[in-house]
Each structure stands twice: as structure tokens, then as C-alpha cells.
Amino acid sequence: MSTVRRRWRFTGQVQGVGFRYYARAAALHLGLTGWVANNWDGSVTMEAQGDRDALDALVPTIERTNRWARIEDTEVTDLPVKEHEYGFTERSGE
């Protein structure tokens, strides 16, 4: 298994709808580490790392489980893996 890391920036109806809660739950269910945070401009940033297949399943899992969020646009960036990262956290803001 090779570990990869990605950053997403989501826009749309992604704040005030439990997005971070559902993102954390999905990431933990998929065995991923990282964080998710609201941004001042109303977008949400998320970084996660783990198995490529689990990363590929992360956003569809969030969309399937969170009926209130509506992602309109997504920017995705590959990042270097962070060593010794454990768990997945909700941050208050970026």
C-alpha cells in the first residue's frame, strides 16, 4: 500500500451544514488521517492522506452521507506525505 496526500478546497453550500463533521466521520471510516477546516471566504479546505483508493472514496462518501451540503466546485492538489500524522481533526478555521 502506498500512502498519498491530497488537499481539497470546496465551494458551494459547505459551511453551516455539518460538512466538517461528515468529512471527519468519512475519513476515519476509510482509515485516513488529516484535517478539515472552514475558510473565511465560505469555502472548506481538507487535507487527507492514506491509501489511494480510500482517498478516491472520500469525497463521494461525504456527498452520500451529508444531505445538507452541496459542493459546487472542487480544487484538488497532491501534496507530500506528512510522516507521523495520526487521526483526523476538525479545525476551526484556516
Order of alpha helices (4+ residues) and beta strands (2+ residues): beta-alpha-beta-beta-alpha-beta-beta
